[in-house]
Amino acid sequence: MKNSKYFILAWFAILLIFNPCVSFGAILGDYNGDGVVNFKDVIILYAYYLSKPTTDPIAIKAQANEVYKLDVGNVVLIPNDNTDDLNGDGKFDFNDVIFLYTSYQAADTDKFNGPQLNALAKEIYSPIKGEIQNFPGLPISSGSAKIIIGPITPN
């Protein structure tokens, strides 16, 4: 019986090492890890867009706090050109930031569906390209997202 407890702990450790996205419940668009996709996450994604190609969470947080002028929290999920390609056009660009913003705006309304989000994105940013393919708020199931464990704060 004692050995089964260690066996379970060993399997849990293996899951954490080889599949951090699923194990830690990463949510598409939740960059500060507070469990919701909100305006702070939009600002973090915009900061990533402005500071590309950096993937340094401290630099992204500094840029986000410069844009927002308030603390957006620690960046625990690094935005990523593959995972955060919300319109599925094969690249991460300003269009994807707009789709995250419209998803945030439409959350908890009857507009949180593809056609309504696309129309709202067009209202906000008329030159928008593509249509939303990947919806923020859903679990990230691939191992393509880089997750940082623990608080990240500038010195």
C-alpha positions in Angstrom: 0.0 0.0 0.0 2.8 2.4 0.8 4.4 1.9 -2.6 1.1 2.8 -4.4 1.3 6.3 -2.9 4.8 6.8 -4.3 3.7 5.3 -7.6 0.9 7.9 -7.9 3.2 10.7 -6.9 5.7 9.6 -9.5 3.0 9.6 -12.3 1.8 13.1 -11.2 5.4 14.4 -11.4 5.7 12.9 -14.9 2.5 14.6 -16.0 3.7 17.9 -14.7 7.0 17.6 -16.5 5.8 16.5 -19.9 2.4 18.2 -20.1 2.5 21.5 -18.2 -0.4 23.1 -20.1 -2.9 20.5 -19.3 -1.7 20.0 -15.7 -1.8 23.6 -14.8 -5.1 24.3 -16.6 -3.7 27.1 -18.9 -6.6 29.1 -20.4 -6.2 30.7 -23.8 -5.9 34.4 -23.2 -5.3 34.2 -19.4 -1.7 35.6 -19.4 -1.6 36.6 -15.7 -3.0 33.3 -14.5 -5.9 34.7 -12.5 -8.4 32.2 -14.0 -10.3 34.7 -16.2 -9.7 36.5 -19.5 -10.1 40.1 -18.7 -8.9 43.6 -19.8 -5.5 43.0 -18.1 -4.9 40.0 -20.3 -5.8 42.1 -23.4 -3.1 44.7 -22.3 -0.6 41.9 -21.8 -1.2 40.5 -25.3 -1.0 44.1 -26.7 2.3 44.6 -24.8 3.6 41.3 -26.3 2.7 42.7 -29.7 4.5 45.9 -29.0 7.6 44.3 -27.5 8.0 41.3 -30.0 10.2 39.3 -30.4 10.8 39.2 -26.6 9.4 36.4 -24.6 10.8 37.8 -21.4 7.9 37.9 -18.9 9.5 40.8 -17.0 9.8 42.9 -20.2 6.3 42.1 -21.3 4.9 43.0 -17.8 6.9 46.3 -17.8 5.5 47.1 -21.3 2.0 46.2 -20.2 2.2 48.3 -17.0 3.5 51.2 -19.2 0.5 50.9 -21.5 -2.1 50.4 -18.7 -0.6 52.5 -15.9 -1.8 49.9 -13.4 -0.4 46.6 -12.3 -1.6 43.9 -14.7 -0.3 41.1 -12.5 2.5 38.7 -13.2 2.9 37.3 -16.7 2.7 33.6 -16.1 1.6 32.5 -19.6 3.8 33.9 -22.3 1.9 34.9 -25.4 3.0 32.8 -28.3 2.8 33.3 -32.1 1.1 29.9 -32.6 -1.3 29.6 -29.7 -2.4 33.3 -29.8 -3.1 33.3 -33.6 -6.8 33.8 -32.8 -7.9 34.3 -36.4 -6.0 31.2 -37.6 -4.2 33.0 -40.4 -0.8 31.4 -39.5 0.7 34.5 -37.8 0.2 36.6 -34.7 -0.5 40.2 -35.4 -2.6 43.2 -34.3 -5.7 41.4 -35.6 -5.3 38.8 -32.9 -5.1 41.5 -30.2 -8.4 42.9 -31.5 -10.0 39.5 -31.4 -9.0 39.0 -27.8 -10.4 42.5 -27.0 -13.7 41.8 -28.7 -13.9 38.4 -26.9 -13.4 40.2 -23.6 -16.0 42.8 -24.5 -18.6 40.2 -25.6 -18.0 37.8 -22.7 -21.2 37.1 -20.7 -23.3 38.4 -23.6 -25.2 36.8 -26.4 -22.5 38.1 -28.8 -19.9 35.5 -27.7 -20.1 33.5 -30.9 -18.1 33.6 -34.1 -20.3 35.7 -36.3 -21.1 38.3 -33.6 -17.5 38.5 -32.5 -16.4 39.0 -36.1 -18.9 41.8 -36.6 -17.9 43.4 -33.3 -14.2 43.2 -34.3 -15.0 44.9 -37.6 -16.8 47.7 -35.7 -13.8 48.3 -33.5 -11.1 47.9 -36.1 -12.5 48.2 -39.7 -9.4 46.8 -41.4 -9.5 43.6 -39.4 -8.4 40.5 -41.3 -9.8 37.0 -40.9 -12.4 35.6 -38.6 -12.0 34.3 -35.1 -11.0 30.6 -35.0 -9.6 30.1 -31.5 -11.8 31.3 -28.7 -10.2 32.8 -25.6 -11.2 31.2 -22.3 -10.9 27.6 -23.5 -8.2 25.3 -22.1 -5.0 25.1 -24.0 -4.6 21.5 -24.9 -1.3 21.5 -26.8 2.1 21.8 -25.4 2.9 24.9 -27.4 2.4 27.4 -24.7 5.3 28.4 -22.4 4.2 28.5 -18.8 6.2 30.0 -16.0 5.7 28.7 -12.5 5.9 31.2 -9.6 5.7 34.9 -9.4 7.7 37.0 -11.8 8.5 40.5 -10.5 11.1 43.0 -11.6 13.9 43.7 -9.2 
